[in-house]
Amino acid sequence: MDIYILVGIVIFLALAFDFINGFHDTANAIATSVSTRALSPRMAILIASTMNFVGAIMFTGVAKMIGGGVADPTTIANGVEVIIATLISAIAWNLITWWFGIPSSSSHALIGSLAGAVVSANGLAGINASGFISIVQVLVLSPLIAFAAGFAVMWILKKVFAKSSPHQVNKGFRTGQMITAAFQSFTHGTNDAQKAMGIMTFALVAAELHEDINVIPWWVKVSAALAMALGTSLGGWKIIKTMGTKIFKIEPINGFAADVTSATVILTATLAHLPVSTTHVITSAILGVGSAKRFSAVKWGMAGRIIMSWIITIPISMIIAFLVYRVMELFM
């Protein structure tokens, strides 16, 4: 097949992935503010989509890490076809988990799918082991950091406002959530939209249509940011319900603590050029905040179901991408 047609397929699928990512992960950024009624669903989604776009066009460090961290597009065979298999697999897993209302990680799905497709086409030698391990380590450690930070922030807030009127406290923090929801959405854009940019640039370099994996074309940045913002504008209400009500009953002070914690962790990772799962970070922050409020208040059965989806996403997406590439081989 003509290389331009293949690259066109990659761009279409990458933007579809970014759109679904925004659709799938809207809940992560706004679930707490919607569940506490700090913001109406419509206003929350408007803020989230706008700030997602702003965040997406301001950074490129994570895109560079994704583009060259797992594999080298200049040395692997059939790099464009590998990316097509990667995106088909990641999109499929995102839609499956969205359908069942599970806040799984788009980042895990994309990283796992890329590794699986590379191995299918090039064997284990195609994987940049050090880069892949570094990315997985960050993906694993960031939720633990978010949990601990969420617990600490909520514990401090409980101590500070222990003698204050609960009504006045929640009224003040409900107003504060308007700001933290915007901050949360901004940081989501700074990290998650970068992943599709990295994948598109990887394909362009593999096809010899672009020279430097560390230079993200301007049209790639803008198109990825727009796709994510559009997806965000449509929302993902099944996951909002899970994040906002099924882990524990969130009050404004809890939502504020979770938003500040997770947004800070995500932005720190972005500044360090490290891809993290916004889903994992935000959910872990909510779990940490809930544990500090009252350990028994957390619905650990639902939390366990969410954590299980985290554990299985990378291996399952690797298998899916491996098989997708093998099927594609039959027609190449």
Protein Blocks (a to p, Z undefined) as FASTA:
>chain_A
ZZklmmmmmmmmmmmmmmmmmmmmmmmmmmmmmmnomacfklmmmmmmmmmmmmmmmpck
lmmmmmmmmpcfklmghklmmmmmmmmmmmmmmmmmmmnopacdfklmmmmmmmmmmmmm
nojmlpcfklmmmmmmmmmmmmmmmmmmmmmmmmmmmmmmmmpcfklmmmmmmmmmmmmm
mmmmmmmmmmmmmmmmmmmmmmmmmnopafblklccfklmmmmmmmmmmmmmnopaklmm
mmmmmmpccdfklmmmmmmmmmmmmmmmmmnopacdfklmmmmmmmmmmmmmomklpcfk
lmmmmmmmmmmmmmmmmmmmmmmmmmmmmmZZ
